[in-house]
Amino acid sequence: MTIEKLNKRAGIFFFLPAGIVIIGIIVYPLLFSLVTSFTSYGFLNPFFNQFLWFENYGTIFHDIYFWNSLWVIFKFVFVVVTLEFLLGFSVALLLNRKIKGKGIFYTILTIPMVMAPVAVALIWRVFLHPELGIANYFLSLFKIRPVNWLGSSKVAFWTVVMVDIWQQVSFMILILLAGLVSLPSDPYEAAAIDGASTIQRFLYITLPLMKPVIVVAVLLRTIFGFRTFDLVYILTRGGPGVTTDVMSYYIYRRTFMGLSLAESSAASYILLLINMIVVVFLYRALRMQREVE
C-alpha cells in the first residue's frame, strides 16, 4: 500500500468522528425539515402519511403575516448592517492610530460581543422599562416625557435596532480593525511623499484595499442579522402588533403557537433560500472585485 493511500485512509479515519457529528446535528435536521415541508406532518399528526407537494409553501405565500415578517427582517438587516458598518468603520479608523490605552478600548468592545443575546435583551428590558427603567429616569432629568420604548409601534423597532447595534457593533469594529492593521504601509508612504491628503489616501488607498474585508464583515453580519430571534423574543415578542415580527419569530409562532410544523418548515426553507441568495450575491461581488484587481 502506497503512502498516498495510507494518508487518505488516515484522513478519512480522523474526519469520521466529526463527520458523524455533522450529519447528526446539521444534515439530518435539514433533511427532516425539508421532507416535513412537503407533508402534513405536525404535532397533532406526527406521521408522514400525506404528501402535499408545495401546498405548505403556497399557504405561507398567501399569509399576510409572512410578507410582513419578510419586510421587517429585510428592513432590520439593512438598517443594522448599514449603521454597524458606518459606526464600526469610523471607530476602527480611530483605533488604528497610535493612542494610549488601546487595551482598555479592546476590553470595552469585547464585553458586549461575548455576552449572550438573551442576557443582553434582559438587561436592556430592565433599562427600558417605561416606569422603572434607567433610560426614562435620565430623560426625566431633562424634563422629557417617558418613552414607551418597547410598547410603542413607532419606537419598538428602532429600540430593537439600537440594542442589536450595541451588542454587535464590536464584531464589526474588530474585523475592520484587523483589516486596517494588516494593510501595507508602502502605498501610504508613497502617497504622503506625493502630497496626498488624508481624505485622498482614505478614498484611493484604504477603501480599495479594504474591500475584501468589508465584504466579509458585511456578509457575516447579514447572515447573523437574518437569524435574529433572541432579542425580539425577550424584548417585544414580535410586538407591538407585528411591528418587530421578524422571520425567525414568525416561524417560531407558527411552530409552537399555531402548531403548524409543516408550514413552519416551509417558511424556514424560504428563509434559508434568502440567506443563500444574499451569500452568493456578496460572494460574487467579492470574486469580481478580486478579478478586477
Secondary structure, 3 states (H helix, E strand, C coil): CCHHHHHHHHHHHHHHHHHHHHHHHHHHHHHHHHHHCCECCCCCCCCCCCECCCHHHHHHHCCHHHHHHHHHHHHHHHHHHHHHHHHHHHHHHHHCCCCCCHHHHHHHHHHHHHCCHHHHHHHHHHHCCCCCCHHHHHHHHCCCCCCCCCCCCCCHHHHHHHHHHHHHHHHHHHHHHHHHHCCCCHHHHHHHHCCCCHHHHHHHHHHHHHHHHHHHHHHHHHHHHHCCCHHHHHHCCCCCCCCCCCHHHHHHHHHHHCCCHHHHHHHHHHHHHHHHHHHHHHHHHHHHHHHHC
